[in-house]
Amino acid sequence: MFVSGKSVLFAGTLSLLIAVAARAQLPQAPPPPTPGLAPAPAPPPPVRTRYFTSLTNIEVEKYLQYNDLIFIPIGNVQAYGVLPVDCEYVAAEAMALKMAEETDGLVFPYLQFTYPGDGIIGRGTVHVSPAAGIAYLKPIARSLLRKGIKRQIYITVGNNAPPETVSPLVLEFFYETKTPALYIEGDVLLRKVNADFTKVMFGAYSVLNRLDDIPLNFTPTVAKHDIDQGLATLRMINSSGGARDGIVGFVMFEDDAGAPVKAVTAEQRAAWAKEGADMIEAAVKQADMKKVVQSLLDHQRFTREYLIPKFGGLLP
């Protein structure tokens, strides 16, 4: 039987079309990814609370899959006029909370019993030496590091004494672990925005929803005392710009020269709280905390990848 060339060509074309149509009905594999581009990282899930101690262990574990950042407020307990004795810790905690909110970090609270500096004489003051404070804080820092919390940022506010504890802490922590931690003295940030420190204290209680802890219409009896002329002269010498409360041993008594001692009305308390909270917010914004935490990460990486391999045998 004779088959023409046209018939063969038609049959071949028809078979090809049927095969193409059948293949189109099969599930197709996705196209290969563009060479050289990694898939975009998943955004970290939001945390339920910024407080490390209020999270469940499951939530902490999940957070540490994406981040290693924690802010650690350090404070003290001492007489402070009409304000509660924990006010300097509260100020540090409020600033730490605002920083954590800016940077998707956590807050590690409750470290409020450290060196109070001049340690105003009074039964409301808890005296802890710098050495005792460091001995307590360092194991906590090392424990956090073992859990994977590498970027530790310590915050203090409202007192010249904390550097006596926190500066040696971060230095000794680095020498022992080769992991840089950071100490931010909140007073420096607040001065940059011309903050009123009394109002900052009120604002801090407001930030932490504890404003009612500041009593209203309360006028303490403030005794008059002789002036230690020798101490006053020594402090005016400014013999140490860094040590401050470490230049000479001394204690102080509560008077009207420092902490607020006049009665506060409800209107004053509310107004000062708002102004103080705004000052804390402004200080944190001015500091550009996202840049700070990224810089700490860069510093840690440089230390780990360059300094230690190159100079490890010479490091303390």
SULJOUR-V559376 format. One line per field, one symbol per residue. psi: psi as a letter, one per 30 degrees, with the letter a starting at -180 (. if undefined). Layout:
# SULJOUR-V559376
psi = ???
This chain:
# SULJOUR-V559376
psi = kkkleeeeeeeeeeeeeeeeeeeffkkkklkklkkfklkkkkkkkkkelfjefflleeeeeeeffflhkkkjkkaljlkhbgllfgeeeeeeeeeeeeeeefghllkjagigiakgbfikklffkjkkleeeeeeeeeeeeeeeeffgjejkjkklkgkfeeffeeeeeeeeeeeffgjklkkjjfeeeeefghkjeeeeeeeeeeeghgeffjlkhjjljjlkllkjeeeeeefffhfjfeecfgfkkllllkagfclkglkkleeeeeeeeeeeeeeeeeeeeffifeeeeeeeeeeeeeeefeeeeegeffl.
